[in-house]
Amino acid sequence: MTSDHSGPDRPVLAPQTLMRALEQSHEVKEKVEVCADELGTANQAVKAKIAGGATTLPAREALEDSQTVEIKVQAFAGDLHEVTDTLAQGIDDLKDVEAALMQSREALIESEAALAVSQQGEKKARFEGMHDPRTGLPNRTLFDDRLAQAISLAERHGWTLAVMFLDLDHFKAVNDAHGHAAGDRVLEEIARRLIEHCRDEDSVCRNGGDEFLYLLMNPQGRENIERVASMVLANLGAPIDMDDLQLIITPSIGIALYPEHGGTPEQLIRLADAAMYRAKRTGSGFAIADAAGQ
């Protein structure tokens, strides 16, 4: 931080300076009181002499009293001048302190603004690093992390988990016939529908391309898992209106269960992927991995 004053910086000692000025003012006050007492005593002495019949005072005594008073008055004047200088110095120091505080406040405001921008940038970077830019869904990295945490919870509480691997049927034909912009809009709509029907405790992600992953937390038996899979098929298979087009996109779904089919994210996703290809080959809509991991 730099000062606006020219010349060498002087130390900011405003509190000490003002304390010294107060001490000096008390000293001057005490001296004035002493002088007043002395003058009062001298005055009483003169009155006593006059009352005793004296009409004149000795010249030497009068001169000495006058000189004594003059010296004390000059000393008071010097003390008061010193107090005035000290207070002026204190005022200047206070102005320096005020200016320094103002600069510090401005610097703090700038630092807080820069920190807020930095935190927003970091938050945005973290979000972008964990989410798919096209659909806004969690990406595979975030899904793997959530699946690993879900497995830890399931192991502690004795829960089951279901991992569904979704692949859109004939999606390449949409891109070829209507362009990649149309394909992107299809992906965005599929993502919206998945989120719309996903429970708070469950997770969905875009695995890449036209693939999606869906995690069911503690689904309470195969019947419930199959019900959710059927619901997903119906929701995603509903017509997609796009300008003057109406597209119907159906997914194939493979399902792997924890702990029945595997105990790691990699195992569950791999087996769900294999079951998805079986569902695609047979046209069954969805398939659950069997004991052999097919």
ABEGO torsion letter per residue (X at the ends): XBBABBEBBBBBAAAAAAAAAAAAAAAAAAAAAAAAAAAAAAAAAAAAAAAAGBABBBAAAAAAAAAAAAAAAAAAAAAAAAAAAAAAAAAAAAAAAAAAAAAAAAAAAAAAAAAAAAAAAAAAAAAAAABBAAAGBBBAAAAAAAAAAAAAAAAAAGBBBBBBBBBBBGAAAAAAAAEAAAAAAAAAAAAAAAAAABBAABBBBBAEEABBBBBBBGAGEAAAAAAAAAAAAAAAABBBBBEABBBBBBBBBBBBBOAAAEABAAAAAAAAAAAAAAAAAAGAGBBBBBAAGX
